[in-house]
């Protein structure tokens, strides 16, 4: 059974940093695309960042480029989202998602992703 468990959310001041973790279990994710999405109240779920687990390719939304970094730890089967220079508009529930197997291109739409975590709240105060 595939499980994605996010952690690391919380309250942070504007300009601060936070690292989110997504612990993946239940199968080998080497040929999967892993994505981070977020959803603010009253808004649609939007793509934040993604990577292909076994490769070096990454993709970022324009709104977070240069501030957020996605990475992974193969030994821990965990994907991270390092967030820096946080802004109040980054406030949202952040979700980890997996699309695969055999994914070569990182989807930016939520639809292709088969597995989702429960989400973790990030609140950025001004």
C-alpha positions as CSV (number, residue, x, y, z in Angstrom):
1,X,0.0,0.0,0.0
2,X,1.5,3.3,-1.1
3,X,1.7,5.9,1.6
4,X,3.0,9.5,1.4
5,X,3.3,11.3,4.7
6,X,4.1,15.0,4.8
7,X,5.6,16.7,7.8
8,X,7.3,20.0,8.7
9,X,4.5,22.5,8.3
10,X,3.8,25.2,10.8
11,X,3.8,28.9,11.5
12,X,6.7,31.0,10.2
13,X,7.4,34.7,9.8
14,X,7.7,36.3,6.4
15,X,11.2,36.0,5.2
16,X,11.8,32.9,7.1
17,X,12.5,29.3,6.0
18,X,10.9,25.9,6.4
19,X,11.6,22.4,5.2
20,X,8.8,20.0,4.4
21,X,9.4,16.3,4.2
22,X,7.4,13.6,2.3
23,X,8.1,10.1,3.5
24,X,7.2,7.6,0.8
25,X,6.5,3.9,1.4
26,X,4.8,0.9,-0.2
27,X,6.9,0.5,-3.3
28,X,10.0,1.6,-5.1
29,X,9.6,5.2,-6.4
30,X,12.7,5.3,-8.6
31,X,10.7,5.8,-11.9
32,X,8.1,8.1,-10.4
33,X,7.6,11.9,-10.6
34,X,7.3,13.4,-7.2
35,X,5.4,16.7,-6.9
36,X,4.7,19.3,-4.3
37,X,1.4,21.1,-4.6
38,X,-0.4,23.6,-2.4
39,X,-3.9,24.8,-1.9
40,X,-5.0,28.0,-0.2
41,X,-8.5,28.5,1.0
42,X,-10.9,29.2,-1.9
43,X,-8.2,28.5,-4.5
44,X,-7.4,25.6,-6.7
45,X,-4.6,23.2,-6.0
46,X,-1.5,24.5,-7.7
47,X,1.9,23.0,-8.7
48,X,4.8,24.2,-6.6
49,X,7.8,21.9,-7.5
50,X,8.5,18.5,-8.9
51,X,11.3,16.0,-9.7
52,X,11.9,12.7,-11.3
53,X,13.1,10.5,-8.4
54,X,15.8,8.6,-10.3
55,X,17.0,11.5,-12.4
56,X,18.2,15.0,-12.0
57,X,15.3,16.9,-13.6
58,X,13.4,19.4,-11.5
59,X,10.6,21.9,-12.2
60,X,9.3,24.8,-10.3
61,X,6.4,27.2,-10.5
62,X,7.5,30.7,-11.4
63,X,6.1,32.0,-8.1
64,X,8.7,29.9,-6.1
65,X,11.6,29.8,-8.5
66,X,14.8,30.8,-6.7
67,X,13.2,30.5,-3.2
68,X,12.1,26.8,-3.0
69,X,14.3,23.7,-3.7
70,X,13.1,20.2,-4.1
71,X,15.4,17.3,-3.2
72,X,15.3,13.7,-2.3
73,X,17.1,11.2,-0.1
74,X,17.1,7.8,-1.6
75,X,18.2,6.0,1.5
76,X,15.3,7.5,3.5
77,X,12.8,7.3,0.6
78,X,12.0,10.9,1.4
79,X,11.4,14.0,-0.7
80,X,12.0,17.4,0.7
81,X,10.8,20.9,-0.1
82,X,13.2,23.6,1.3
83,X,11.3,26.9,1.4
84,X,13.1,30.2,1.9
85,X,12.2,33.9,1.8
86,X,8.7,32.9,2.6
87,X,5.9,35.3,1.9
88,X,2.3,35.5,3.3
89,X,1.0,34.4,-0.1
90,X,2.9,31.1,0.4
91,X,0.3,30.2,3.1
92,X,-1.5,27.0,2.1
93,X,-1.8,23.4,2.8
94,X,1.1,21.7,1.1
95,X,0.7,18.2,-0.5
96,X,3.1,15.6,-1.7
97,X,2.1,13.5,-4.7
98,X,3.5,10.7,-6.8
99,X,2.9,9.9,-10.5
100,X,4.2,6.6,-12.0
101,X,5.8,4.3,-12.6
102,X,7.6,5.1,-15.8
103,X,7.1,8.9,-15.7
104,X,9.6,10.8,-17.7
105,X,8.1,14.3,-17.6
106,X,7.1,16.1,-14.4
107,X,3.4,16.9,-14.6
108,X,2.3,20.3,-13.4
109,X,-1.4,19.4,-13.3
110,X,-2.7,17.5,-10.3
111,X,-4.6,15.0,-12.5
112,X,-1.9,12.6,-13.5
113,X,-0.7,12.1,-9.9
114,X,-1.9,8.8,-8.5
115,X,-1.0,9.1,-4.9
116,X,-1.3,11.9,-2.4
117,X,-0.4,12.7,1.1
118,X,-2.7,14.1,3.7
119,X,-1.2,17.6,3.5
120,X,0.6,19.8,6.0
121,X,-0.3,23.4,6.8
122,X,2.2,26.2,6.2
123,X,1.2,29.6,7.5
124,X,3.4,32.6,6.8
125,X,2.7,35.7,9.0
126,X,3.5,39.2,7.9
